[in-house]
Amino acid sequence: MERAAIYARLSRDPEGDKAAIARQVRDCRAYAQARGWTVAQEFKDRDVSAFRDVKRERYEAMLEAIRAGEIDGVIVWKLDRLVRSPREFERCWKVCEDAGATLASVNDPVDTSSELGMVVTRMLVGFARMESVNISTRTKSAQEERARAGRHHGGGQRPYGLRRVDGEDGTTLEVVPEEAEHIREAVERVLAGASMRGLAADWHDRGILSPNGRPWSQTTIRSMLLSPRLAGKRIHRGEVVGEGQIPAIVDPAKHAELVALLTDPARYTGRRGQHYLLAGSIRCVCGAPMLTHALRSGYRRYRCVKGPTGGCGKTYVKAEMIEDYTTEIVLAALPSIAARPEKEAPPADLDQLARDEKNLERCALDYYTSKITRAEFFAARRALEERIKAARARLATRRGARVVDATVAERWPALPFDERRIVIEAVLEAVVVRPVSVRGRRAFEPERVSFVWRA
């Protein structure tokens, strides 16, 4: 070959080990030199599989160079570095055949110049695919064995709050104290009424980053807090399959309560009235919810709209005035509200939830170990998940008691906007507004407002 190209590939390279690629290139260059071939280009794919339908950028660039007539052939260290499936080999060989290019392998008897050589080459590709299938099967079996033992899978991005430790028995996890403290603080704040948006903003201001070095978002914080891993539970293929060597960062009972709160269907997670303290809590005396409305002059107000909401269209009030008045009333009432005995979750709910979650884990294990059929697994899972969902909804009702304590009034000036609104919603079922007594009157009339307090 007057102009040969070298193609090298490494399937997994989590540590960025360039030596394996360098060895392939070195041997290929020695092979070309012994035959008097000139190496014109090198193409290297690192941390890319050739088994699945994964796009390999440098491999595709090599094929393009063959089509363009820039190279006369390709040298590989071993044929399975180039392709691992018959279908991909036929695609690659079609490009080479059309361009009159040849293939050569340092460690395989590859000779594409004869029919017999092509038969041997295709057989080698078939064996490479079979080996890939065997490796995949062994890997899946090992992963399931680790999952059943409650051990970490040892790969992927490390979970926040934990770090990998390599030992004699493989990879285990240990707690990162500073990150674990951030997680526990976040759990307490959410149980006390904090929003994901508020948490994300606070962590951004404090420079708390995710394991990949990026700022946290509402979605990533929520996903992290919902992970059973925080309670020391092992997840495999989306299912909790056991407990074992993963250390718990959060008490399992507290984590169950957190999950109940965050997955409660009644919990609002949208962007409702971000600048209106009473959005969602204020309604007209006619029974219709009052909607937020910003005037061109800059004034914010709430108004009852006649139309699909069923409103009378007669009531409106300046937002700042009624928000200040409501805040004054609520802060004055907080000491007596905070003195009420806390409503504990019924022990039966906590016990039943723990039992159902444990049974769901056992059910998943039985399915993965073929002790039960697929139909039996899904039937059992459906019944258990319905009971778990109902128990979590009942546990979520504790939210109001957690939000209000004796220090809320003192902390009010420093509370984020989202948490102020949560306090209002925790103590007030509704703020009811009547129309003005005299049309055109601008002064705020406290007698127009009445409050419906939560029991």
C-alpha positions in Angstrom: 0.0 0.0 0.0 1.4 3.4 -1.0 -0.8 5.3 1.5 -1.9 3.2 4.4 -4.0 4.3 7.4 -3.9 2.9 10.9 -7.2 2.5 12.9 -7.0 1.9 16.7 -9.9 1.6 19.2 -10.3 1.1 22.9 -13.8 0.1 24.1 -13.6 1.3 27.7 -11.2 4.0 28.9 -12.6 5.4 32.2 -9.1 6.5 33.3 -8.0 8.0 30.0 -5.3 5.3 29.4 -3.6 6.4 26.2 -1.0 3.6 26.5 -3.3 0.9 25.1 -4.1 3.0 22.0 -0.3 3.8 21.6 0.6 0.1 21.7 -1.9 -0.6 18.9 -0.4 2.2 16.7 3.2 1.1 17.5 2.6 -2.5 16.4 0.7 -1.4 13.3 3.5 1.0 12.2 6.1 -1.9 12.7 3.8 -4.1 10.6 3.7 -1.5 7.8 7.4 -0.8 7.9 8.2 -4.5 7.5 6.1 -4.6 4.3 7.4 -1.3 2.9 4.1 0.5 3.3 3.8 4.2 4.0 1.5 5.3 6.9 -0.4 8.4 5.7 -3.0 8.8 8.5 -4.0 7.6 11.9 -7.6 7.3 13.2 -8.2 6.6 16.9 -11.5 6.1 18.8 -11.2 6.0 22.5 -13.9 4.7 25.0 -16.2 3.6 22.1 -17.8 0.2 21.5 -17.9 -1.5 18.1 -20.5 -4.0 19.2 -23.6 -1.8 19.4 -24.9 0.8 17.0 -22.7 3.5 18.4 -21.4 6.3 16.1 -17.6 6.2 16.0 -16.4 9.6 14.8 -12.9 8.6 13.8 -14.1 5.3 12.2 -16.5 7.3 10.0 -13.7 9.7 9.1 -11.6 6.8 8.0 -14.3 5.4 5.8 -14.7 8.9 4.3 -11.0 9.1 3.6 -11.2 5.7 1.8 -14.2 7.0 -0.3 -12.2 10.1 -1.2 -9.2 8.1 -2.3 -6.9 9.6 0.3 -5.7 6.2 1.5 -5.3 2.8 -0.2 -5.9 0.5 2.8 -6.3 0.1 6.5 -4.1 -1.6 9.1 -5.6 -2.7 12.4 -4.0 -4.3 15.4 -6.8 -6.9 15.5 -9.9 -7.2 13.3 -12.2 -6.8 16.3 -10.7 -3.3 16.8 -12.3 -2.4 13.4 -15.7 -4.2 13.5 -17.5 -6.6 15.7 -20.6 -7.4 13.7 -21.1 -9.0 10.3 -23.4 -6.2 9.2 -20.9 -3.5 10.0 -18.1 -5.5 8.3 -20.1 -5.7 5.1 -20.7 -2.0 5.2 -17.0 -1.3 5.8 -15.9 -3.8 3.1 -18.3 -2.3 0.5 -16.5 1.1 1.0 -13.1 -0.6 0.6 -14.2 -2.7 -2.4 -15.7 0.3 -4.2 -12.4 2.3 -3.7 -10.1 -0.6 -4.3 -8.7 -0.4 -0.8 -7.5 -3.4 1.3 -7.6 -4.5 4.9 -4.7 -5.8 7.0 -4.5 -7.0 10.6 -1.4 -7.4 12.7 -2.7 -10.3 14.7 -5.2 -12.0 12.4 -4.7 -13.9 9.1 -6.7 -11.3 7.2 -6.2 -11.3 3.4 -8.9 -9.5 1.4 -7.2 -10.1 -1.9 -8.7 -13.6 -2.4 -12.1 -15.3 -1.9 -10.7 -17.7 0.6 -9.2 -14.8 2.5 -12.6 -13.1 2.6 -14.3 -16.3 4.0 -11.7 -16.4 6.8 -12.2 -12.7 7.5 -16.0 -13.1 7.7 -15.5 -16.0 10.1 -13.3 -13.9 12.3 -15.9 -11.2 12.4 -18.5 -13.7 13.4 -16.3 -15.0 16.2 -15.7 -11.4 17.4 -19.5 -10.8 17.6 -20.0 -14.1 19.5 -17.3 -13.0 22.0 -19.0 -9.6 22.4 -22.3 -11.4 23.2 -20.5 -13.6 25.7 -18.8 -10.6 27.4 -22.2 -8.8 27.6 -23.8 -11.8 29.2 -21.0 -12.2 31.7 -21.1 -8.5 32.5 -24.9 -8.5 33.1 -24.6 -11.6 35.3 -21.9 -10.0 37.4 -24.0 -6.8 37.7 -27.0 -8.7 38.9 -24.9 -10.6 41.4 -23.6 -7.3 42.8 -27.1 -5.9 42.9 -28.5 -8.9 44.8 -25.7 -8.4 47.4 -26.6 -4.7 47.7 -23.1 -3.6 46.4 -22.3 -0.7 44.1 -21.9 -1.6 40.4 -18.5 0.1 40.3 -19.0 2.2 37.2 -20.6 5.4 35.9 -20.5 8.8 37.6 -20.2 8.6 41.4 -23.3 9.5 43.3 -23.4 12.8 45.3 -22.6 12.2 48.9 -20.5 9.1 48.3 -17.1 8.2 46.8 -15.7 5.0 45.5 -13.1 3.0 47.4 -11.3 0.1 45.7 -10.7 -2.8 48.1 -9.9 -6.6 48.0 -13.6 -7.3 47.5 -14.1 -4.8 44.7 -15.4 -1.3 44.6 -17.4 -0.1 47.6 -18.7 3.3 48.6 -18.1 5.5 51.6 -19.7 8.8 52.7 -18.3 12.1 51.8 -19.0 14.1 55.1 -19.4 17.6 53.6 -21.7 16.4 50.8 -23.7 14.2 53.1 -24.2 17.2 55.3 -25.6 19.2 52.4 -28.0 16.4 51.6 -29.3 16.1 55.2 -29.7 19.9 55.3 -31.7 19.8 52.0 -33.9 17.0 53.4 -34.7 19.0 56.5 -35.4 22.1 54.5 -37.7 20.3 52.1 -39.6 18.7 55.0 -39.9 22.2 56.5 -41.4 23.6 53.3 -38.5 24.7 51.1 -39.0 24.4 47.3 -36.6 22.9 44.8 -36.2 26.2 43.1 -35.2 27.8 46.4 -32.7 25.0 47.1 -31.2 25.2 43.6 -30.7 29.0 43.9 -29.2 28.6 47.4 -26.8 25.9 46.3 -25.8 28.0 43.3 -25.0 31.0 45.5 -23.0 28.8 47.9 -21.0 27.2 45.1 -22.2 23.7 45.8 -21.7 21.7 42.6 -22.8 18.2 41.4 -20.3 15.4 40.9 -19.8 16.4 37.3 -18.9 19.9 38.3 -22.1 21.5 37.1 -24.6 23.7 39.1 -27.6 21.9 40.5 -31.0 22.5 38.9 -34.5 21.9 40.4 -34.7 18.7 38.5 -31.3 17.2 39.5 -31.8 18.1 43.2 -35.2 16.5 43.2 -34.0 13.4 41.5 -31.0 13.1 43.9 -33.3 13.5 47.0 -35.7 10.9 45.7 -33.0 8.3 45.2 -33.4 5.2 47.5 -29.6 5.2 47.6 -29.8 8.0 50.3 -31.4 5.5 52.6 -28.8 2.8 51.8 -30.9 0.9 49.2 -29.5 -0.6 46.0 -31.1 0.2 42.7 -30.8 -2.1 39.6 -32.7 -1.6 36.4 -34.9 1.0 38.0 -35.9 -1.3 40.9 -34.9 -1.3 44.5 -33.3 -4.8 44.9 -31.7 -4.8 48.3 -29.6 -3.3 51.0 -26.0 -4.0 51.8 -22.8 -2.3 51.5 -24.1 1.2 50.5 -24.0 3.4 53.6 -27.2 5.3 54.3 -26.9 9.1 54.4 -30.5 9.8 55.5 -32.5 7.8 58.1 -34.8 5.5 56.1 -38.0 6.6 57.9 -37.2 10.3 57.2 -36.4 9.5 53.6 -39.7 7.7 53.2 -41.4 10.8 54.5 -39.5 13.0 52.1 -40.4 10.7 49.2 -44.1 10.9 50.3 -43.9 14.7 50.2 -42.1 15.0 46.9 -44.3 12.5 45.1 -47.6 13.6 46.6 -49.9 14.4 43.6 -51.3 17.4 45.5 -47.9 19.0 45.6 -47.7 21.9 43.1 -44.4 22.0 41.2 -45.1 24.6 38.5 -44.2 28.3 38.2 -47.4 29.6 39.7 -47.4 33.4 40.4 -43.7 33.7 41.2 -44.1 37.3 42.4 -47.5 36.9 44.1 -47.5 35.7 47.7 -51.1 34.6 47.8 -51.3 33.0 44.3 -53.4 29.9 44.7 -54.7 30.8 48.1 -56.8 33.9 47.4 -60.4 33.7 46.2 -63.4 35.9 45.7 -66.4 35.8 47.9 -68.3 34.3 45.0 -66.1 31.2 45.3 -63.9 31.7 42.2 -60.1 31.8 42.5 -58.7 35.3 42.0 -56.1 35.5 39.3 -52.9 37.5 39.3 -52.7 40.6 37.0 -49.9 43.1 36.4 -51.0 46.6 35.3 -48.9 48.7 32.8 -48.4 51.2 35.6 -46.4 48.5 37.5 -49.1 47.8 40.1 -49.7 44.1 40.8 -53.2 43.0 41.7 -55.5 40.1 42.2 -58.8 40.1 40.4 -61.9 37.9 40.0 -62.4 37.2 36.3 -65.8 36.6 34.7 -65.6 33.7 32.3 -64.4 30.1 32.4 -63.4 30.2 36.0 -67.0 31.0 37.0 -66.1 34.3 38.6 -68.4 37.3 39.1 -65.9 39.8 37.7 -66.6 42.3 40.5 -63.7 41.9 42.9 -60.1 43.1 42.7 -57.5 44.2 45.2 -54.0 45.6 45.1 -51.5 42.8 45.7 -49.1 44.7 47.9 -51.8 45.8 50.3 -53.5 42.5 50.8 -50.2 40.6 51.0 -48.9 43.0 53.7 -52.1 42.7 55.6 -52.2 38.9 55.4 -48.5 38.6 56.5 -49.3 40.8 59.5 -52.3 38.6 60.5 -50.4 35.3 60.0 -47.3 36.4 61.9 -49.5 37.5 64.8 -51.2 34.1 64.9 -48.0 32.0 64.5 -47.2 31.7 68.2 -50.5 30.1 69.0 -50.3 27.9 65.9 -46.8 26.8 66.7 -47.9 25.8 70.2 -50.3 23.2 68.9 -49.1 19.6 69.4 -47.5 18.2 66.3 -49.6 15.7 64.4 -47.6 12.6 64.1 -48.0 10.3 61.2 -50.0 7.2 62.2 -47.5 4.5 63.2 -49.5 2.0 61.1 -48.8 4.0 58.0 -45.1 4.1 58.6 -45.0 0.4 59.5 -47.1 -0.6 56.5 -45.1 1.6 54.2 -41.8 0.0 55.4 -43.3 -3.5 54.9 -44.6 -2.8 51.5 -41.3 -1.3 50.3 -39.5 -4.3 51.7 -41.9 -6.7 49.9 -41.4 -4.7 46.7 -37.7 -5.2 47.0 -38.2 -9.0 47.6 -40.6 -9.2 44.7 -38.0 -7.6 42.4 -35.3 -10.0 43.6 -37.6 -13.0 43.0 -38.3 -11.8 39.5 -34.6 -11.3 38.6 -33.7 -14.7 40.0 -36.6 -16.3 38.1 -38.5 -17.4 41.2 -41.6 -15.8 39.9 -42.9 -15.2 36.4 -43.1 -11.8 34.7 -46.9 -11.8 35.0 -46.7 -12.6 38.7 -44.1 -9.9 39.2 -46.2 -7.1 37.6 -49.4 -8.1 39.3 -47.7 -8.1 42.8 -45.8 -4.8 42.0 -49.0 -3.1 40.9 -50.8 -3.9 44.2 -47.8 -3.0 46.4 -47.2 0.3 44.5 -50.9 1.3 45.0 -50.6 0.8 48.8 -47.3 2.6 48.9 -48.7 5.5 47.0 -51.7 5.8 49.4 -49.4 5.6 52.5 -47.1 8.3 51.1 -50.0 10.6 50.5 -51.1 10.3 54.1 -47.6 10.9 55.4 -47.4 14.0 53.3 -50.1 15.6 55.4 -47.5 16.2 58.1 -46.1 19.0 56.0 -48.1 21.8 57.7 -47.0 20.8 61.2 -43.3 20.9 60.1 -43.5 24.3 58.4 -44.7 26.3 61.4 -42.5 26.6 64.5 -41.9 29.3 67.1 -39.0 30.8 65.1 -40.9 31.5 61.8 -41.9 35.0 62.8 -38.3 35.8 63.8 -36.9 34.3 60.6 -39.6 35.8 58.3 -37.5 38.8 56.9 -34.8 36.4 55.8 -37.1 33.7 54.4 -36.9 33.2 50.6 -40.1 34.1 48.8 -41.0 30.5 48.1 -40.8 29.5 51.8 -42.9 32.5 52.8 -45.7 31.4 50.5 -45.4 27.8 51.8 -45.9 29.2 55.4 -49.0 31.1 54.3 -50.4 27.9 52.6 -49.6 25.8 55.6 -51.7 27.9 58.0 -54.4 29.4 55.7 -56.8 27.4 53.7 -58.0 30.5 51.9 -57.9 34.3 51.9 -61.5 35.4 50.9 -62.0 38.9 49.4 -65.3 40.8 49.0 -65.9 43.7 46.4 -65.2 47.3 47.5 -68.0 48.9 49.5 -67.8 52.1 47.4 -66.9 51.9 43.8 -63.7 53.8 43.0 -62.4 53.8 46.6 -58.6 53.4 46.6 -57.9 53.0 50.3 -57.5 49.4 51.5 -60.4 48.1 53.5 -59.4 45.3 55.9 -63.0 44.5 56.5 -63.2 43.2 53.0 -60.9 40.3 53.9 -61.6 37.1 55.8 -59.4 34.1 56.5 -60.1 30.4 56.5 -57.6 28.8 58.8 -56.4 25.3 58.6 -57.3 23.1 61.5 
